[in-house]
């Protein structure tokens, strides 16, 4: 290969790389409306279902259906904000028997890629970290709607939701001798409903 051809090939590769880099940064950034976003869970205890939520969280959402390569999610949940409606149970969940909130105060999800499943459904690949244990998961994401904000002129609203099931023992949550899965279920149903907004372009 002559030097001229090598130069042309190099310039072409550089151009392609530059386009990819720009596209990867082009996804629209949405702000999480915490007042209208909820992080909920449910788990079996013997024959009943215990429900709860985490009231403190923060995140960054870049999402554009036309630019999935540049779409990304980075979401954190504060473990001490757990609320099941029972103070003693909430305190127990903070102990080493479960989350060990003093040592591991945050759970996090960081996406690696978005894959379109249908017109308003996506599969978000990424890593979920709980109690310093990180595992690859696929988070199903549904767009529940998008519209102009009726009370904030020049703003848009986006609705997103996800429902997934994780095994708590995969992350070392509730593995003490007393907490056998025959008492507290291993499967945890997680439901997150998000309202986001941004300025119109």
C-alpha positions in Angstrom: 0.0 0.0 0.0 1.4 3.3 -1.1 1.8 6.2 1.4 -0.9 8.2 -0.4 -3.4 5.3 0.0 -2.5 4.9 3.6 -3.0 8.6 4.2 -6.5 8.5 2.5 -7.4 5.4 4.6 -6.3 7.1 7.8 -8.3 10.3 7.0 -11.4 8.2 6.2 -11.0 6.3 9.5 -10.5 9.6 11.4 -13.6 11.1 9.8 -15.7 8.0 10.7 -14.4 8.2 14.3 -15.2 11.9 14.5 -18.8 11.3 13.3 -19.2 8.5 15.9 -17.9 10.7 18.7 -20.3 13.5 17.8 -23.2 11.2 17.6 -22.3 9.7 20.9 -22.7 13.1 22.5 -25.8 14.2 20.7 -28.5 12.4 22.7 -30.9 14.7 24.4 -30.4 15.3 28.1 -33.6 15.1 30.3 -33.9 16.3 33.9 -35.5 13.9 36.4 -38.6 15.4 38.1 -38.1 13.8 41.5 -41.5 15.0 42.7 -43.1 12.8 40.1 -40.7 9.9 40.0 -40.9 6.8 42.2 -38.6 3.9 42.9 -40.7 1.0 44.3 -40.2 -2.7 45.1 -42.1 -5.7 46.4 -41.0 -9.0 47.9 -42.8 -12.0 49.4 -42.7 -12.7 53.2 -44.2 -16.2 53.8 -47.6 -15.9 52.0 -47.9 -12.1 51.9 -46.3 -9.4 49.9 -44.3 -6.5 51.4 -44.0 -3.4 49.4 -41.7 -0.4 49.8 -39.9 2.5 48.1 -36.8 4.5 48.1 -37.5 8.2 48.5 -34.1 9.6 47.7 -32.4 9.1 44.3 -30.7 11.1 41.5 -29.8 10.4 38.0 -28.8 11.5 34.5 -30.8 10.5 31.5 -29.7 11.1 27.9 -32.3 9.7 25.6 -33.0 10.1 21.9 -34.8 7.4 19.9 -32.9 8.7 16.8 -29.5 8.4 18.5 -29.4 5.3 20.7 -25.6 5.2 20.5 -25.6 8.5 22.4 -28.3 7.5 24.9 -27.3 6.7 28.4 -28.5 6.4 31.9 -26.7 6.8 35.2 -29.0 6.4 38.2 -28.3 6.2 41.9 -30.6 5.2 44.8 -29.8 6.1 48.5 -30.2 3.0 50.6 -31.0 4.8 53.9 -34.1 6.3 52.2 -35.9 2.9 52.2 -39.5 3.1 53.5 -41.7 0.0 53.9 -44.1 1.7 56.3 -42.6 -0.2 59.3 -39.8 1.6 61.2 -38.3 -1.5 62.8 -38.2 -3.3 59.4 -36.6 -0.3 57.7 -33.9 -0.2 60.4 -33.3 -4.0 59.9 -33.0 -3.5 56.2 -30.1 -1.0 56.9 -28.2 -3.6 58.9 -25.6 -6.0 57.7 -28.3 -8.7 57.4 -29.5 -6.9 54.3 -28.2 -3.7 52.7 -25.6 -2.7 55.2 -26.5 0.9 54.4 -23.7 2.4 56.6 -21.0 0.7 54.4 -22.8 0.7 51.1 -25.2 3.8 51.1 -25.9 3.7 47.4 -27.2 1.4 44.7 -26.4 2.3 41.1 -27.2 1.5 37.5 -25.0 2.6 34.6 -26.0 1.8 31.1 -23.7 0.5 28.3 -26.1 0.5 25.4 -29.7 0.9 24.2 -31.4 -1.5 21.9 -34.8 -0.8 20.3 -37.4 -3.6 20.9 -40.6 -2.0 19.5 -42.0 1.4 18.8 -41.9 2.6 22.4 -39.9 -0.2 24.2 -36.1 -0.5 24.6 -33.7 -2.9 26.3 -31.1 -1.0 28.3 -27.9 -3.1 28.9 -25.8 -2.0 31.8 -24.4 -2.8 35.2 -26.3 -2.8 38.5 -24.3 -2.4 41.7 -25.7 -3.3 45.2 -23.5 -3.9 48.3 -20.4 -3.5 46.1 -21.5 -6.4 43.9 -21.8 -5.5 40.3 -23.7 -7.6 37.7 -24.7 -7.2 34.1 -28.4 -6.8 33.6 -30.9 -5.9 30.9 -33.4 -3.3 32.0 -36.6 -3.1 30.0 -37.6 0.5 29.3 -40.9 1.7 28.1 -41.7 5.2 26.9 -45.1 6.0 28.4 -45.5 9.4 26.6 -44.0 12.7 25.5 -45.8 16.1 25.2 -45.4 19.8 25.7 -45.5 20.8 29.3 -48.9 22.5 29.9 -47.6 24.6 32.8 -44.0 25.3 31.7 -43.9 27.0 28.4 -41.1 25.9 26.2 -40.6 22.6 28.0 -41.3 19.0 27.1 -42.3 16.1 29.4 -41.1 12.5 28.9 -42.5 9.5 30.7 -40.3 6.4 31.2 -41.0 3.2 33.2 -39.2 0.0 33.9 -40.3 -3.2 35.6 -37.7 -5.9 36.4 -37.1 -8.8 38.7 -33.7 -9.3 40.5 -32.5 -11.9 43.0 -31.5 -10.3 46.2 -29.0 -13.1 47.1 -27.1 -12.4 43.9 -26.0 -9.2 45.6 -25.5 -10.5 49.1 -28.7 -8.9 50.4 -30.4 -10.9 53.2 -28.1 -14.0 53.2 -27.9 -14.4 57.0 -28.8 -17.8 58.4 -32.1 -16.5 59.7 -33.1 -15.0 56.4 -33.6 -18.2 54.4 -35.5 -17.7 51.2 -38.4 -19.8 52.5 -39.1 -16.9 54.9 -38.2 -13.9 52.7 -38.5 -14.4 49.0 -35.4 -14.2 46.8 -37.1 -12.5 43.9 -37.6 -8.8 44.2 -39.9 -6.9 41.8 -38.6 -3.4 41.1 -40.8 -0.8 39.5 -39.5 2.7 38.5 -41.8 5.3 37.0 -40.0 8.5 35.9 -41.2 11.9 34.7 -38.5 13.9 33.0 -38.4 17.3 31.4 -36.2 19.5 29.2 -36.3 22.7 27.2 -37.5 22.5 23.7 -34.8 22.7 21.0 
